[in-house]
Amino acid sequence: MSNKPLVLILCTGNSCRSHLAEGTLRAAAGHLIEVASAGSKPAGYVHPKSIEVMKEIGINISGHHSKHLDEFLNRSVDTVITVCGNADQSCPMFPGQVNRFHWGFEDPAHATGSEEEILNEFRRVRDQIKLVFEAYAAGLKRGKELSF
């Protein structure tokens, strides 16, 4: 644990979208914040295609693991960001929570088609998440500059 503000990214299964977002945000703003992800019904694994598409952009999430949001109920959470509708609806309040955002993304784990088509869906969702979370990180950085 660090003394940095904790940003918790929630999804139902904590296997795809939340890990894509966690990896992106940690890479973009990890020096300013602590970033974690969890799920309301964790799948118990990080989807291998999530790991693969993040590796393509130079972000290693192979050490991530699927966690239940209850692991964070006794932690001071500054910001909660939900990335799927189910998590948004079932999201509890966390101690110290100041901010809450919902940015929904389609679940690439439900993609069908050839291996390449499925991988392309993971890339598409990764790229959407990357745009949103890098913009969020830029705002955090700008806010930090203005606080001095």
C-alpha positions as CSV (number, residue, x, y, z in Angstrom):
1,M,0.0,0.0,0.0
2,S,1.1,3.5,-0.7
3,N,0.1,6.9,0.5
4,K,-1.1,7.9,-2.9
5,P,-4.8,8.2,-3.6
6,L,-6.3,4.9,-4.6
7,V,-8.3,4.7,-7.9
8,L,-10.3,1.4,-8.0
9,I,-11.6,0.2,-11.4
10,L,-14.6,-2.1,-11.1
11,C,-16.1,-4.6,-13.6
12,T,-18.3,-7.6,-13.0
13,G,-15.8,-10.4,-13.8
14,N,-12.5,-8.5,-13.3
15,S,-11.0,-10.4,-16.2
16,C,-10.9,-8.0,-19.2
17,R,-12.0,-4.4,-19.2
18,S,-11.0,-3.5,-15.7
19,H,-7.5,-5.0,-16.3
20,L,-7.2,-3.1,-19.6
21,A,-8.1,0.1,-17.7
22,E,-5.9,-0.7,-14.7
23,G,-2.8,-1.3,-16.9
24,T,-3.4,1.8,-19.0
25,L,-4.0,4.1,-16.0
26,R,-1.1,2.8,-14.1
27,A,1.2,3.3,-17.1
28,A,-0.2,6.8,-17.7
29,A,-0.4,8.1,-14.1
30,G,1.0,5.5,-11.7
31,H,3.4,8.0,-10.3
32,L,0.5,10.1,-9.0
33,I,-2.0,7.5,-7.9
34,E,-2.3,3.9,-6.8
35,V,-4.4,1.9,-9.3
36,A,-6.2,-1.4,-8.7
37,S,-9.1,-3.3,-10.2
38,A,-11.7,-5.7,-8.8
39,G,-15.0,-7.3,-9.7
40,S,-18.4,-8.0,-8.1
41,K,-18.3,-11.6,-9.4
42,P,-14.6,-12.2,-10.2
43,A,-13.9,-14.7,-12.9
44,G,-10.7,-15.9,-11.1
45,Y,-8.4,-15.2,-14.0
46,V,-7.2,-12.4,-16.3
47,H,-8.3,-13.2,-19.9
48,P,-5.2,-14.2,-21.9
49,K,-6.3,-12.0,-24.8
50,S,-6.3,-9.0,-22.5
51,I,-2.7,-9.8,-21.6
52,E,-1.8,-10.2,-25.2
53,V,-3.3,-7.0,-26.6
54,M,-1.8,-4.9,-23.7
55,K,1.6,-6.5,-24.5
56,E,1.2,-5.2,-28.0
57,I,1.3,-1.6,-26.7
58,G,4.1,-2.2,-24.3
59,I,2.1,-2.7,-21.1
60,N,2.6,-5.9,-19.1
61,I,-0.5,-7.0,-17.1
62,S,0.6,-10.7,-16.9
63,G,1.1,-10.3,-13.1
64,H,-2.5,-9.1,-12.6
65,H,-5.0,-11.3,-10.9
66,S,-8.8,-11.3,-10.6
67,K,-10.0,-9.9,-7.2
68,H,-13.3,-9.4,-5.4
69,L,-14.3,-5.8,-4.6
70,D,-14.8,-6.8,-1.0
71,E,-10.9,-6.8,-0.7
72,F,-11.1,-3.0,-0.8
73,L,-14.0,-2.3,1.6
74,N,-11.6,-1.7,4.4
75,R,-9.3,0.5,2.3
76,S,-9.6,4.3,1.8
77,V,-10.6,4.5,-1.9
78,D,-10.4,8.0,-3.4
79,T,-12.0,7.3,-6.7
80,V,-14.2,4.4,-8.1
81,I,-14.5,4.0,-11.8
82,T,-16.9,1.3,-13.2
83,V,-16.4,0.1,-16.7
84,C,-19.5,-2.1,-17.1
85,G,-23.1,-1.5,-16.3
86,N,-23.5,-4.4,-13.9
87,A,-20.6,-3.1,-11.7
88,D,-22.1,0.4,-11.8
89,Q,-25.4,-0.9,-10.5
90,S,-23.9,-3.0,-7.7
91,C,-21.1,-0.8,-6.7
92,P,-20.9,-0.1,-2.9
93,M,-19.6,3.0,-1.3
94,F,-16.0,2.7,-0.1
95,P,-14.4,4.4,2.9
96,G,-13.0,7.8,1.9
97,Q,-14.6,7.6,-1.5
98,V,-14.6,11.1,-3.0
99,N,-15.3,10.5,-6.7
100,R,-17.3,8.0,-8.7
101,F,-17.3,7.7,-12.5
102,H,-19.0,5.2,-14.9
103,W,-17.4,4.8,-18.3
104,G,-19.0,1.7,-19.9
105,F,-17.3,-0.4,-22.5
106,E,-18.4,-3.5,-24.4
107,D,-17.0,-6.8,-23.0
108,P,-14.6,-8.2,-25.6
109,A,-14.8,-11.7,-23.9
110,H,-18.2,-12.0,-25.6
111,A,-16.8,-11.5,-29.1
112,T,-17.4,-14.3,-31.6
113,G,-15.8,-15.2,-34.9
114,S,-12.4,-16.2,-36.0
115,E,-9.4,-15.9,-33.6
116,E,-8.3,-12.8,-35.5
117,E,-11.8,-11.3,-35.3
118,I,-11.9,-11.9,-31.6
119,L,-8.4,-10.5,-31.1
120,N,-9.5,-7.4,-33.1
121,E,-12.4,-6.9,-30.7
122,F,-10.0,-7.0,-27.8
123,R,-7.8,-4.4,-29.6
124,R,-10.8,-2.2,-30.3
125,V,-12.0,-2.2,-26.7
126,R,-8.4,-1.7,-25.5
127,D,-8.0,1.3,-27.8
128,Q,-11.3,2.9,-26.5
129,I,-10.2,2.3,-22.9
130,K,-6.8,3.7,-23.7
131,L,-8.3,7.0,-25.0
132,V,-10.5,7.5,-22.0
133,F,-8.1,6.6,-19.3
134,E,-5.1,8.4,-20.8
135,A,-7.4,11.5,-21.0
136,Y,-8.3,11.0,-17.3
137,A,-4.6,10.7,-16.4
138,A,-3.8,13.9,-18.3
139,G,-6.5,15.6,-16.2
140,L,-4.9,14.3,-13.0
141,K,-1.5,15.5,-14.1
142,R,-2.9,18.9,-15.0
143,G,-4.6,19.1,-11.6
144,K,-1.4,18.2,-9.9
145,E,0.5,21.0,-11.8
146,L,-2.2,23.5,-10.8
147,S,-2.0,22.6,-7.1
148,F,1.6,23.8,-6.7
